[in-house]
Amino acid sequence: MIGPSKGVRVEIYDRVYQLRSGEGEAYTRRLAQSVDTIMRSIAEKTQTYDSLRLAVLAAIHFADECERSRERYETLSAAVSEKSVAFREALERAAD
């Protein structure tokens, strides 16, 4: 974390928000742009233009993305653990 920042003015789906983040202005702007992009994409696909509905659908999109990343992380972490144990055992056999 970089530390407390001044407010960052961003626009998401044609609405202006003043956001604060300890992660820095560029990071905050990237997040806001990502939300805006997803909301606009959903609006095009669903012909829904209600910003609250789009925000909820965008939140579901990001929650799904987060859950899939968590599952990939757990799978990779388990694979790394298994490989580490196998490598350690191979080293121990080689040392004997």
Biopython code that builds the backbone (N, CA, C, O; Angstrom):
import numpy as np
from Bio.PDB.StructureBuilder import StructureBuilder

atoms = [
    (1, "MET", "N", (0.832, -1.180, 0.000)),
    (1, "MET", "CA", (0.000, 0.000, 0.000)),
    (1, "MET", "C", (0.878, 1.246, 0.000)),
    (1, "MET", "O", (1.875, 1.307, 0.720)),
    (2, "ILE", "N", (0.523, 2.203, -0.778)),
    (2, "ILE", "CA", (1.308, 3.428, -0.902)),
    (2, "ILE", "C", (1.020, 4.384, 0.244)),
    (2, "ILE", "O", (1.910, 5.131, 0.652)),
    (3, "GLY", "N", (-0.174, 4.383, 0.763)),
    (3, "GLY", "CA", (-0.560, 5.285, 1.838)),
    (3, "GLY", "C", (-1.786, 6.075, 1.450)),
    (3, "GLY", "O", (-2.259, 5.978, 0.318)),
    (4, "PRO", "N", (-2.306, 6.857, 2.377)),
    (4, "PRO", "CA", (-3.515, 7.624, 2.081)),
    (4, "PRO", "C", (-3.289, 8.567, 0.906)),
    (4, "PRO", "O", (-2.225, 9.171, 0.772)),
    (5, "SER", "N", (-4.295, 8.682, 0.069)),
    (5, "SER", "CA", (-4.157, 9.573, -1.079)),
    (5, "SER", "C", (-5.255, 10.610, -1.051)),
    (5, "SER", "O", (-6.261, 10.477, -0.354)),
    (6, "LYS", "N", (-5.026, 11.639, -1.829)),
    (6, "LYS", "CA", (-6.088, 12.616, -2.000)),
    (6, "LYS", "C", (-7.159, 11.971, -2.865)),
    (6, "LYS", "O", (-6.928, 10.927, -3.476)),
    (7, "GLY", "N", (-8.279, 12.567, -2.913)),
    (7, "GLY", "CA", (-9.358, 12.021, -3.717)),
    (7, "GLY", "C", (-9.003, 11.997, -5.190)),
    (7, "GLY", "O", (-8.267, 12.851, -5.682)),
    (8, "VAL", "N", (-9.533, 11.014, -5.878)),
    (8, "VAL", "CA", (-9.334, 10.878, -7.315)),
    (8, "VAL", "C", (-10.709, 10.992, -7.959)),
    (8, "VAL", "O", (-11.633, 10.266, -7.593)),
    (9, "ARG", "N", (-10.841, 11.890, -8.901)),
    (9, "ARG", "CA", (-12.110, 12.091, -9.590)),
    (9, "ARG", "C", (-12.146, 11.145, -10.787)),
    (9, "ARG", "O", (-11.293, 11.215, -11.672)),
    (10, "VAL", "N", (-13.150, 10.254, -10.804)),
    (10, "VAL", "CA", (-13.284, 9.301, -11.900)),
    (10, "VAL", "C", (-14.720, 9.354, -12.436)),
    (10, "VAL", "O", (-15.640, 9.823, -11.766)),
    (11, "GLU", "N", (-14.874, 8.866, -13.648)),
    (11, "GLU", "CA", (-16.203, 8.782, -14.240)),
    (11, "GLU", "C", (-16.497, 7.322, -14.556)),
    (11, "GLU", "O", (-15.726, 6.653, -15.245)),
    (12, "ILE", "N", (-17.620, 6.844, -14.042)),
    (12, "ILE", "CA", (-18.056, 5.479, -14.283)),
    (12, "ILE", "C", (-19.490, 5.541, -14.790)),
    (12, "ILE", "O", (-20.389, 6.021, -14.100)),
    (13, "TYR", "N", (-19.680, 5.057, -15.986)),
    (13, "TYR", "CA", (-20.991, 5.026, -16.630)),
    (13, "TYR", "C", (-21.682, 6.390, -16.565)),
    (13, "TYR", "O", (-22.835, 6.514, -16.152)),
    (14, "ASP", "N", (-20.941, 7.387, -16.983)),
    (14, "ASP", "CA", (-21.425, 8.775, -17.102)),
    (14, "ASP", "C", (-21.753, 9.447, -15.773)),
    (14, "ASP", "O", (-22.472, 10.446, -15.738)),
    (15, "ARG", "N", (-21.230, 8.903, -14.687)),
    (15, "ARG", "CA", (-21.407, 9.540, -13.377)),
    (15, "ARG", "C", (-20.028, 9.780, -12.782)),
    (15, "ARG", "O", (-19.129, 8.950, -12.912)),
    (16, "VAL", "N", (-19.875, 10.917, -12.132)),
    (16, "VAL", "CA", (-18.588, 11.290, -11.538)),
    (16, "VAL", "C", (-18.557, 10.853, -10.080)),
    (16, "VAL", "O", (-19.520, 11.040, -9.335)),
    (17, "TYR", "N", (-17.431, 10.269, -9.692)),
    (17, "TYR", "CA", (-17.229, 9.825, -8.309)),
    (17, "TYR", "C", (-15.896, 10.361, -7.818)),
    (17, "TYR", "O", (-14.923, 10.409, -8.570)),
    (18, "GLN", "N", (-15.855, 10.754, -6.581)),
    (18, "GLN", "CA", (-14.615, 11.156, -5.929)),
    (18, "GLN", "C", (-14.213, 9.981, -5.038)),
    (18, "GLN", "O", (-14.870, 9.703, -4.034)),
    (19, "LEU", "N", (-13.135, 9.296, -5.410)),
    (19, "LEU", "CA", (-12.709, 8.100, -4.691)),
    (19, "LEU", "C", (-11.405, 8.355, -3.949)),
    (19, "LEU", "O", (-10.580, 9.166, -4.370)),
    (20, "ARG", "N", (-11.238, 7.660, -2.856)),
    (20, "ARG", "CA", (-9.985, 7.685, -2.111)),
    (20, "ARG", "C", (-9.454, 6.268, -2.039)),
    (20, "ARG", "O", (-10.203, 5.313, -1.835)),
    (21, "SER", "N", (-8.143, 6.149, -2.210)),
    (21, "SER", "CA", (-7.517, 4.842, -2.155)),
    (21, "SER", "C", (-6.091, 4.988, -1.674)),
    (21, "SER", "O", (-5.411, 5.963, -1.993)),
    (22, "GLY", "N", (-5.655, 4.043, -0.927)),
    (22, "GLY", "CA", (-4.269, 4.011, -0.491)),
    (22, "GLY", "C", (-3.354, 3.420, -1.550)),
    (22, "GLY", "O", (-2.145, 3.332, -1.339)),
    (23, "GLU", "N", (-3.904, 3.017, -2.675)),
    (23, "GLU", "CA", (-3.132, 2.355, -3.723)),
    (23, "GLU", "C", (-2.620, 3.301, -4.791)),
    (23, "GLU", "O", (-1.872, 2.876, -5.672)),
    (24, "GLY", "N", (-2.987, 4.535, -4.746)),
    (24, "GLY", "CA", (-2.486, 5.488, -5.724)),
    (24, "GLY", "C", (-3.493, 5.812, -6.806)),
    (24, "GLY", "O", (-4.418, 5.047, -7.081)),
    (25, "GLU", "N", (-3.287, 6.960, -7.407)),
    (25, "GLU", "CA", (-4.219, 7.493, -8.396)),
    (25, "GLU", "C", (-4.322, 6.620, -9.645)),
    (25, "GLU", "O", (-5.429, 6.346, -10.108)),
    (26, "ALA", "N", (-3.204, 6.184, -10.193)),
    (26, "ALA", "CA", (-3.226, 5.392, -11.433)),
    (26, "ALA", "C", (-3.983, 4.079, -11.225)),
    (26, "ALA", "O", (-4.771, 3.670, -12.077)),
    (27, "TYR", "N", (-3.745, 3.442, -10.119)),
    (27, "TYR", "CA", (-4.425, 2.175, -9.817)),
    (27, "TYR", "C", (-5.930, 2.396, -9.680)),
    (27, "TYR", "O", (-6.730, 1.624, -10.209)),
    (28, "THR", "N", (-6.304, 3.450, -8.969)),
    (28, "THR", "CA", (-7.718, 3.767, -8.769)),
    (28, "THR", "C", (-8.389, 4.062, -10.109)),
    (28, "THR", "O", (-9.515, 3.626, -10.350)),
    (29, "ARG", "N", (-7.715, 4.786, -10.962)),
    (29, "ARG", "CA", (-8.265, 5.091, -12.291)),
    (29, "ARG", "C", (-8.433, 3.818, -13.129)),
    (29, "ARG", "O", (-9.426, 3.668, -13.841)),
    (30, "ARG", "N", (-7.461, 2.905, -13.042)),
    (30, "ARG", "CA", (-7.568, 1.633, -13.776)),
    (30, "ARG", "C", (-8.771, 0.830, -13.301)),
    (30, "ARG", "O", (-9.495, 0.254, -14.112)),
    (31, "LEU", "N", (-8.983, 0.790, -12.000)),
    (31, "LEU", "CA", (-10.142, 0.065, -11.471)),
    (31, "LEU", "C", (-11.449, 0.684, -11.950)),
    (31, "LEU", "O", (-12.366, -0.021, -12.373)),
    (32, "ALA", "N", (-11.523, 2.012, -11.878)),
    (32, "ALA", "CA", (-12.732, 2.711, -12.324)),
    (32, "ALA", "C", (-12.971, 2.460, -13.807)),
    (32, "ALA", "O", (-14.109, 2.244, -14.221)),
    (33, "GLN", "N", (-11.914, 2.486, -14.608)),
    (33, "GLN", "CA", (-12.050, 2.225, -16.043)),
    (33, "GLN", "C", (-12.545, 0.813, -16.292)),
    (33, "GLN", "O", (-13.365, 0.585, -17.181)),
    (34, "SER", "N", (-12.054, -0.128, -15.515)),
    (34, "SER", "CA", (-12.483, -1.515, -15.649)),
    (34, "SER", "C", (-13.973, -1.655, -15.352)),
    (34, "SER", "O", (-14.694, -2.339, -16.078)),
    (35, "VAL", "N", (-14.428, -1.009, -14.288)),
    (35, "VAL", "CA", (-15.850, -1.054, -13.938)),
    (35, "VAL", "C", (-16.678, -0.410, -15.050)),
    (35, "VAL", "O", (-17.703, -0.957, -15.455)),
    (36, "ASP", "N", (-16.244, 0.735, -15.537)),
    (36, "ASP", "CA", (-16.955, 1.425, -16.605)),
    (36, "ASP", "C", (-17.044, 0.544, -17.854)),
    (36, "ASP", "O", (-18.106, 0.440, -18.467)),
    (37, "THR", "N", (-15.947, -0.079, -18.224)),
    (37, "THR", "CA", (-15.909, -0.936, -19.413)),
    (37, "THR", "C", (-16.882, -2.100, -19.286)),
    (37, "THR", "O", (-17.619, -2.405, -20.222)),
    (38, "ILE", "N", (-16.881, -2.746, -18.128)),
    (38, "ILE", "CA", (-17.772, -3.897, -17.919)),
    (38, "ILE", "C", (-19.228, -3.446, -17.927)),
    (38, "ILE", "O", (-20.073, -4.105, -18.532)),
    (39, "MET", "N", (-19.531, -2.334, -17.265)),
    (39, "MET", "CA", (-20.914, -1.848, -17.249)),
    (39, "MET", "C", (-21.390, -1.545, -18.667)),
    (39, "MET", "O", (-22.517, -1.881, -19.027)),
    (40, "ARG", "N", (-20.549, -0.920, -19.462)),
    (40, "ARG", "CA", (-20.935, -0.590, -20.842)),
    (40, "ARG", "C", (-21.090, -1.853, -21.690)),
    (40, "ARG", "O", (-21.994, -1.936, -22.521)),
    (41, "SER", "N", (-20.233, -2.810, -21.486)),
    (41, "SER", "CA", (-20.332, -4.074, -22.209)),
    (41, "SER", "C", (-21.631, -4.800, -21.870)),
    (41, "SER", "O", (-22.311, -5.316, -22.756)),
    (42, "ILE", "N", (-21.965, -4.835, -20.600)),
    (42, "ILE", "CA", (-23.211, -5.482, -20.174)),
    (42, "ILE", "C", (-24.411, -4.729, -20.735)),
    (42, "ILE", "O", (-25.381, -5.346, -21.174)),
    (43, "ALA", "N", (-24.350, -3.398, -20.722)),
    (43, "ALA", "CA", (-25.453, -2.592, -21.253)),
    (43, "ALA", "C", (-25.693, -2.912, -22.721)),
    (43, "ALA", "O", (-26.840, -3.026, -23.151)),
    (44, "GLU", "N", (-24.621, -3.057, -23.493)),
    (44, "GLU", "CA", (-24.750, -3.383, -24.918)),
    (44, "GLU", "C", (-25.368, -4.752, -25.131)),
    (44, "GLU", "O", (-26.223, -4.932, -25.998)),
    (45, "LYS", "N", (-24.926, -5.718, -24.332)),
    (45, "LYS", "CA", (-25.385, -7.099, -24.513)),
    (45, "LYS", "C", (-26.821, -7.311, -24.040)),
    (45, "LYS", "O", (-27.552, -8.118, -24.614)),
    (46, "THR", "N", (-27.223, -6.592, -23.004)),
    (46, "THR", "CA", (-28.534, -6.851, -22.388)),
    (46, "THR", "C", (-29.577, -5.801, -22.737)),
    (46, "THR", "O", (-30.755, -5.962, -22.415)),
    (47, "GLN", "N", (-29.155, -4.737, -23.387)),
    (47, "GLN", "CA", (-30.066, -3.615, -23.665)),
    (47, "GLN", "C", (-30.649, -3.054, -22.366)),
    (47, "GLN", "O", (-31.760, -2.524, -22.352)),
    (48, "THR", "N", (-29.884, -3.178, -21.272)),
    (48, "THR", "CA", (-30.259, -2.625, -19.974)),
    (48, "THR", "C", (-29.422, -1.379, -19.758)),
    (48, "THR", "O", (-28.205, -1.399, -19.938)),
    (49, "TYR", "N", (-30.078, -0.298, -19.373)),
    (49, "TYR", "CA", (-29.343, 0.955, -19.186)),
    (49, "TYR", "C", (-29.502, 1.520, -17.780)),
    (49, "TYR", "O", (-28.984, 2.596, -17.483)),
    (50, "ASP", "N", (-30.215, 0.804, -16.913)),
    (50, "ASP", "CA", (-30.365, 1.217, -15.525)),
    (50, "ASP", "C", (-29.014, 1.037, -14.821)),
    (50, "ASP", "O", (-28.506, -0.080, -14.722)),
    (51, "SER", "N", (-28.445, 2.129, -14.339)),
    (51, "SER", "CA", (-27.085, 2.065, -13.795)),
    (51, "SER", "C", (-26.984, 1.180, -12.555)),
    (51, "SER", "O", (-25.964, 0.521, -12.356)),
    (52, "LEU", "N", (-28.018, 1.152, -11.721)),
    (52, "LEU", "CA", (-27.970, 0.287, -10.534)),
    (52, "LEU", "C", (-27.951, -1.182, -10.947)),
    (52, "LEU", "O", (-27.155, -1.969, -10.435)),
    (53, "ARG", "N", (-28.818, -1.538, -11.862)),
    (53, "ARG", "CA", (-28.857, -2.924, -12.357)),
    (53, "ARG", "C", (-27.515, -3.297, -12.998)),
    (53, "ARG", "O", (-26.989, -4.385, -12.765)),
    (54, "LEU", "N", (-26.973, -2.388, -13.802)),
    (54, "LEU", "CA", (-25.685, -2.650, -14.436)),
    (54, "LEU", "C", (-24.566, -2.789, -13.406)),
    (54, "LEU", "O", (-23.671, -3.620, -13.560)),
    (55, "ALA", "N", (-24.624, -1.971, -12.356)),
    (55, "ALA", "CA", (-23.606, -2.053, -11.300)),
    (55, "ALA", "C", (-23.670, -3.411, -10.597)),
    (55, "ALA", "O", (-22.635, -3.999, -10.283)),
    (56, "VAL", "N", (-24.891, -3.909, -10.348)),
    (56, "VAL", "CA", (-25.038, -5.221, -9.710)),
    (56, "VAL", "C", (-24.518, -6.311, -10.638)),
    (56, "VAL", "O", (-23.808, -7.213, -10.192)),
    (57, "LEU", "N", (-24.860, -6.242, -11.920)),
    (57, "LEU", "CA", (-24.365, -7.234, -12.874)),
    (57, "LEU", "C", (-22.846, -7.167, -13.009)),
    (57, "LEU", "O", (-22.188, -8.198, -13.147)),
    (58, "ALA", "N", (-22.293, -5.967, -12.970)),
    (58, "ALA", "CA", (-20.831, -5.823, -13.004)),
    (58, "ALA", "C", (-20.212, -6.418, -11.741)),
    (58, "ALA", "O", (-19.167, -7.067, -11.808)),
    (59, "ALA", "N", (-20.846, -6.203, -10.601)),
    (59, "ALA", "CA", (-20.339, -6.787, -9.349)),
    (59, "ALA", "C", (-20.336, -8.306, -9.425)),
    (59, "ALA", "O", (-19.390, -8.950, -8.971)),
    (60, "ILE", "N", (-21.395, -8.885, -9.999)),
    (60, "ILE", "CA", (-21.447, -10.339, -10.177)),
    (60, "ILE", "C", (-20.319, -10.789, -11.108)),
    (60, "ILE", "O", (-19.673, -11.806, -10.858)),
    (61, "HIS", "N", (-20.087, -10.040, -12.169)),
    (61, "HIS", "CA", (-18.991, -10.354, -13.096)),
    (61, "HIS", "C", (-17.652, -10.383, -12.364)),
    (61, "HIS", "O", (-16.872, -11.323, -12.514)),
    (62, "PHE", "N", (-17.393, -9.337, -11.566)),
    (62, "PHE", "CA", (-16.116, -9.266, -10.850)),
    (62, "PHE", "C", (-16.018, -10.326, -9.750)),
    (62, "PHE", "O", (-14.935, -10.852, -9.493)),
    (63, "ALA", "N", (-17.140, -10.641, -9.104)),
    (63, "ALA", "CA", (-17.132, -11.698, -8.088)),
    (63, "ALA", "C", (-16.811, -13.044, -8.732)),
    (63, "ALA", "O", (-16.068, -13.846, -8.166)),
    (64, "ASP", "N", (-17.372, -13.290, -9.915)),
    (64, "ASP", "CA", (-17.085, -14.522, -10.648)),
    (64, "ASP", "C", (-15.605, -14.577, -11.018)),
    (64, "ASP", "O", (-14.953, -15.606, -10.845)),
    (65, "GLU", "N", (-15.088, -13.476, -11.520)),
    (65, "GLU", "CA", (-13.671, -13.393, -11.881)),
    (65, "GLU", "C", (-12.788, -13.670, -10.657)),
    (65, "GLU", "O", (-11.798, -14.397, -10.745)),
    (66, "CYS", "N", (-13.154, -13.094, -9.543)),
    (66, "CYS", "CA", (-12.393, -13.275, -8.297)),
    (66, "CYS", "C", (-12.435, -14.736, -7.845)),
    (66, "CYS", "O", (-11.411, -15.304, -7.465)),
    (67, "GLU", "N", (-13.613, -15.334, -7.889)),
    (67, "GLU", "CA", (-13.755, -16.731, -7.473)),
    (67, "GLU", "C", (-12.965, -17.664, -8.378)),
    (67, "GLU", "O", (-12.323, -18.596, -7.895)),
    (68, "ARG", "N", (-13.006, -17.426, -9.676)),
    (68, "ARG", "CA", (-12.233, -18.254, -10.607)),
    (68, "ARG", "C", (-10.730, -18.091, -10.357)),
    (68, "ARG", "O", (-9.980, -19.064, -10.433)),
    (69, "SER", "N", (-10.298, -16.880, -10.062)),
    (69, "SER", "CA", (-8.883, -16.647, -9.740)),
    (69, "SER", "C", (-8.502, -17.348, -8.447)),
    (69, "SER", "O", (-7.411, -17.910, -8.343)),
    (70, "ARG", "N", (-9.384, -17.321, -7.467)),
    (70, "ARG", "CA", (-9.130, -18.007, -6.194)),
    (70, "ARG", "C", (-9.002, -19.512, -6.421)),
    (70, "ARG", "O", (-8.113, -20.157, -5.865)),
    (71, "GLU", "N", (-9.894, -20.068, -7.242)),
    (71, "GLU", "CA", (-9.832, -21.502, -7.532)),
    (71, "GLU", "C", (-8.539, -21.860, -8.261)),
    (71, "GLU", "O", (-7.908, -22.869, -7.944)),
    (72, "ARG", "N", (-8.140, -21.034, -9.242)),
    (72, "ARG", "CA", (-6.876, -21.272, -9.959)),
    (72, "ARG", "C", (-5.688, -21.194, -8.995)),
    (72, "ARG", "O", (-4.767, -22.008, -9.063)),
    (73, "TYR", "N", (-5.722, -20.207, -8.099)),
    (73, "TYR", "CA", (-4.649, -20.055, -7.124)),
    (73, "TYR", "C", (-4.545, -21.300, -6.244)),
    (73, "TYR", "O", (-3.451, -21.820, -6.021)),
    (74, "GLU", "N", (-5.690, -21.775, -5.746)),
    (74, "GLU", "CA", (-5.681, -22.957, -4.880)),
    (74, "GLU", "C", (-5.169, -24.183, -5.618)),
    (74, "GLU", "O", (-4.411, -24.975, -5.059)),
    (75, "THR", "N", (-5.581, -24.344, -6.877)),
    (75, "THR", "CA", (-5.108, -25.469, -7.682)),
    (75, "THR", "C", (-3.600, -25.377, -7.894)),
    (75, "THR", "O", (-2.886, -26.363, -7.714)),
    (76, "LEU", "N", (-3.116, -24.197, -8.276)),
    (76, "LEU", "CA", (-1.680, -24.011, -8.496)),
    (76, "LEU", "C", (-0.885, -24.160, -7.203)),
    (76, "LEU", "O", (0.203, -24.735, -7.199)),
    (77, "SER", "N", (-1.430, -23.644, -6.114)),
    (77, "SER", "CA", (-0.758, -23.747, -4.826)),
    (77, "SER", "C", (-0.620, -25.217, -4.407)),
    (77, "SER", "O", (0.428, -25.624, -3.905)),
    (78, "ALA", "N", (-1.675, -26.007, -4.614)),
    (78, "ALA", "CA", (-1.620, -27.436, -4.293)),
    (78, "ALA", "C", (-0.588, -28.136, -5.172)),
    (78, "ALA", "O", (0.163, -28.984, -4.691)),
    (79, "ALA", "N", (-0.546, -27.786, -6.457)),
    (79, "ALA", "CA", (0.424, -28.398, -7.369)),
    (79, "ALA", "C", (1.850, -28.053, -6.955)),
    (79, "ALA", "O", (2.729, -28.914, -6.983)),
    (80, "VAL", "N", (2.086, -26.802, -6.573)),
    (80, "VAL", "CA", (3.413, -26.383, -6.129)),
    (80, "VAL", "C", (3.803, -27.150, -4.852)),
    (80, "VAL", "O", (4.941, -27.597, -4.716)),
    (81, "SER", "N", (2.865, -27.294, -3.940)),
    (81, "SER", "CA", (3.141, -28.040, -2.703)),
    (81, "SER", "C", (3.509, -29.485, -3.012)),
    (81, "SER", "O", (4.473, -30.015, -2.461)),
    (82, "GLU", "N", (2.742, -30.121, -3.892)),
    (82, "GLU", "CA", (3.034, -31.511, -4.265)),
    (82, "GLU", "C", (4.409, -31.621, -4.912)),
    (82, "GLU", "O", (5.184, -32.519, -4.580)),
    (83, "LYS", "N", (4.712, -30.718, -5.826)),
    (83, "LYS", "CA", (6.012, -30.746, -6.508)),
    (83, "LYS", "C", (7.146, -30.483, -5.523)),
    (83, "LYS", "O", (8.220, -31.073, -5.635)),
    (84, "SER", "N", (6.907, -29.600, -4.564)),
    (84, "SER", "CA", (7.945, -29.299, -3.569)),
    (84, "SER", "C", (8.255, -30.522, -2.720)),
    (84, "SER", "O", (9.418, -30.815, -2.441)),
    (85, "VAL", "N", (7.209, -31.236, -2.309)),
    (85, "VAL", "CA", (7.404, -32.457, -1.521)),
    (85, "VAL", "C", (8.160, -33.489, -2.360)),
    (85, "VAL", "O", (9.103, -34.113, -1.873)),
    (86, "ALA", "N", (7.753, -33.668, -3.607)),
    (86, "ALA", "CA", (8.416, -34.635, -4.483)),
    (86, "ALA", "C", (9.877, -34.248, -4.708)),
    (86, "ALA", "O", (10.748, -35.118, -4.723)),
    (87, "PHE", "N", (10.153, -32.972, -4.882)),
    (87, "PHE", "CA", (11.513, -32.495, -5.088)),
    (87, "PHE", "C", (12.360, -32.720, -3.829)),
    (87, "PHE", "O", (13.499, -33.178, -3.910)),
    (88, "ARG", "N", (11.789, -32.391, -2.668)),
    (88, "ARG", "CA", (12.506, -32.608, -1.408)),
    (88, "ARG", "C", (12.835, -34.079, -1.220)),
    (88, "ARG", "O", (13.948, -34.427, -0.824)),
    (89, "GLU", "N", (11.848, -34.956, -1.508)),
    (89, "GLU", "CA", (12.082, -36.395, -1.366)),
    (89, "GLU", "C", (13.164, -36.872, -2.328)),
    (89, "GLU", "O", (13.995, -37.706, -1.969)),
    (90, "ALA", "N", (13.153, -36.344, -3.555)),
    (90, "ALA", "CA", (14.182, -36.713, -4.519)),
    (90, "ALA", "C", (15.559, -36.256, -4.063)),
    (90, "ALA", "O", (16.538, -36.988, -4.214)),
    (91, "LEU", "N", (15.643, -35.059, -3.510)),
    (91, "LEU", "CA", (16.914, -34.558, -2.971)),
    (91, "LEU", "C", (17.399, -35.412, -1.805)),
    (91, "LEU", "O", (18.592, -35.695, -1.693)),
    (92, "GLU", "N", (16.476, -35.820, -0.940)),
    (92, "GLU", "CA", (16.859, -36.645, 0.209)),
    (92, "GLU", "C", (17.372, -38.008, -0.265)),
    (92, "GLU", "O", (18.345, -38.531, 0.278)),
    (93, "ARG", "N", (16.711, -38.582, -1.283)),
    (93, "ARG", "CA", (17.171, -39.869, -1.823)),
    (93, "ARG", "C", (18.547, -39.712, -2.468)),
    (93, "ARG", "O", (19.412, -40.576, -2.324)),
    (94, "ALA", "N", (18.736, -38.611, -3.172)),
    (94, "ALA", "CA", (20.023, -38.386, -3.836)),
    (94, "ALA", "C", (21.141, -38.166, -2.821)),
    (94, "ALA", "O", (22.292, -38.526, -3.066)),
    (95, "ALA", "N", (20.792, -37.569, -1.676)),
    (95, "ALA", "CA", (21.788, -37.292, -0.652)),
    (95, "ALA", "C", (22.198, -38.566, 0.101)),
    (95, "ALA", "O", (23.287, -38.631, 0.671)),
    (96, "ASP", "N", (21.320, -39.573, 0.099)),
    (96, "ASP", "CA", (21.623, -40.820, 0.828)),
    (96, "ASP", "C", (22.545, -41.698, 0.088)),
    (96, "ASP", "O", (22.890, -42.777, 0.570)),
]
sb = StructureBuilder()
sb.init_structure("model")
sb.init_model(0)
sb.init_chain("A")
sb.init_seg("    ")
for serial, (resi, resn, name, xyz) in enumerate(atoms, 1):
    if name == "N":
        sb.init_residue(resn, " ", resi, " ")
    sb.init_atom(name, np.array(xyz, "f"), 0.0, 1.0, " ", f" {name:<3s}", serial, name[0])
structure = sb.get_structure()
